[in-house]
Amino acid sequence: MQTYPRYRRPAFAVALYELLNPVPLGFFVAAWVFDIVYMKTFTQTWTDAANWLIVLGLLIAVIPRLTGVVWLCGGKRYPVTSAFKTHFWLNLLAMVLAIFNAFIHSRDAYGVVPMGAILSTLVVVLLLLANVQLALRERVIQGEIGHEI
C-alpha cells in the first residue's frame, strides 16, 4: 500500500470543488432532455434552452476543472488516487465534447439534429461514468482504510 505524507488541501478549495462539481451534470442532463423534446416537437424554444443550459454548465464546470488541475499537478503535496485521475480526465473529455455541442447548438435549430443530441448523450454518459466510478472506487479505498485502523 502506498502511503502519502499528511498534506491537507485548502478547505475553501475542497468546498468549492465539492459544491460546484455536480452542478454541470444537472445542466447537461436538462440540455439532453431538451434535445430529445426538440426532436419530437421541432419547437425552436427547446433547442435555444438547451444551448443556454450547455453554456451555463460549461461556465460552472471551469472552476472544478481548474481545481482538479492544481491537485493533479500538485505532486506529493496533493496526492490523488487513480479514481480521481480517471474522474478528472473523463470530465475534461466531457467538457471538450460540450464545447463542440455548444457550437452545434448555436446553429439554426434544424441543424442541431442529430449531432446535438448525440453529443449531449455522450456528455451525459461520460459525466455519469466519471461520477459513478469515482464513488465506487473511493468507497472501496475508504473501506480498505477502515479495515486497517
C-alpha positions in Angstrom: 0.0 0.0 0.0 1.3 3.4 -0.9 1.5 5.9 1.9 1.5 9.7 1.5 2.6 12.4 3.8 -0.2 14.2 5.5 -0.8 17.3 3.4 -4.2 18.9 3.5 -5.9 20.5 0.7 -7.2 24.0 1.4 -10.7 23.8 2.9 -12.1 26.6 0.7 -10.8 24.8 -2.5 -12.3 21.5 -1.4 -15.6 23.1 -0.5 -15.8 24.9 -3.8 -14.9 21.8 -5.7 -17.4 19.6 -4.0 -20.1 22.3 -4.3 -19.7 23.0 -8.0 -18.6 19.6 -9.4 -22.0 18.0 -9.6 -23.8 21.1 -10.9 -22.8 20.9 -14.6 -24.2 17.3 -14.8 -27.7 18.7 -14.0 -27.4 21.3 -16.7 -26.2 18.8 -19.3 -28.9 16.3 -18.4 -31.5 19.0 -18.8 -30.0 20.0 -22.2 -30.1 16.4 -23.2 -33.8 16.1 -22.3 -34.5 19.4 -24.2 -32.7 18.0 -27.3 -34.9 14.9 -27.1 -38.0 17.0 -26.7 -36.9 19.2 -29.7 -36.5 16.1 -31.8 -40.1 15.1 -31.0 -41.8 18.6 -31.3 -39.4 20.7 -33.5 -40.2 23.8 -31.4 -37.2 26.1 -31.6 -37.5 27.1 -27.9 -36.3 23.7 -26.8 -33.0 23.9 -28.7 -32.5 27.5 -27.6 -32.9 26.5 -24.0 -30.6 23.5 -24.5 -28.0 25.9 -25.8 -28.2 28.1 -22.8 -28.0 25.1 -20.4 -24.9 23.8 -22.2 -23.2 27.2 -21.9 -24.1 27.6 -18.2 -22.9 24.1 -17.5 -19.6 24.8 -19.2 -19.1 28.1 -17.3 -19.8 26.4 -13.9 -17.6 23.4 -14.9 -14.5 25.6 -15.3 -13.9 26.1 -11.6 -13.8 22.4 -10.5 -11.6 21.5 -13.6 -9.1 24.2 -12.6 -9.1 23.0 -9.1 -8.6 19.4 -10.3 -5.6 20.5 -12.5 -4.0 22.1 -9.4 -4.5 18.9 -7.4 -3.4 16.7 -10.3 -0.2 18.7 -10.9 0.4 19.2 -7.2 2.6 16.1 -7.0 3.3 14.8 -3.5 1.8 17.9 -1.9 -1.8 17.0 -3.1 -1.8 13.2 -3.6 -4.6 11.9 -5.8 -5.9 8.4 -6.4 -6.3 6.8 -9.7 -10.0 7.1 -9.3 -9.7 10.9 -9.1 -7.4 10.9 -12.2 -10.0 8.9 -14.2 -12.7 11.2 -12.9 -10.8 14.3 -13.9 -9.9 13.1 -17.5 -13.5 11.8 -18.2 -14.9 15.2 -17.0 -12.4 17.0 -19.2 -13.3 14.9 -22.2 -17.0 15.6 -21.5 -16.2 19.4 -21.3 -14.5 19.3 -24.7 -17.4 17.5 -26.2 -19.8 20.0 -24.6 -17.8 22.9 -26.2 -18.4 21.3 -29.6 -22.0 20.7 -28.6 -22.4 24.4 -27.8 -21.1 25.3 -31.3 -23.6 22.8 -32.8 -26.4 24.3 -30.8 -25.5 27.9 -31.9 -26.5 27.0 -35.4 -30.0 27.0 -36.8 -32.4 24.9 -34.9 -32.8 22.3 -37.7 -29.0 22.0 -37.8 -28.9 20.6 -34.3 -30.5 17.3 -35.1 -29.0 14.6 -34.9 -25.4 15.7 -33.9 -26.5 17.9 -31.0 -28.5 15.1 -29.4 -25.6 12.6 -30.0 -23.1 15.0 -28.4 -25.5 15.7 -25.5 -25.9 11.9 -24.9 -22.1 11.4 -25.0 -21.5 14.2 -22.5 -24.1 12.9 -20.1 -22.8 9.3 -20.3 -19.2 10.4 -19.7 -20.1 12.5 -16.7 -22.2 9.7 -15.2 -19.4 7.2 -15.8 -16.9 9.5 -14.2 -19.1 10.1 -11.1 -20.1 6.5 -10.6 -16.6 5.1 -11.0 -15.3 7.8 -8.5 -18.0 7.0 -6.0 -17.5 3.2 -6.2 -13.7 3.2 -6.2 -13.4 5.8 -3.4 -15.8 3.6 -1.4 -13.5 0.6 -1.8 -10.5 2.7 -0.8 -12.2 4.0 2.3 -13.4 0.5 3.1 -9.8 -0.8 2.9 -8.6 2.1 5.1 -11.3 1.4 7.6 -10.2 -2.3 8.0 -6.6 -1.2 8.8 -7.5 1.0 11.7 
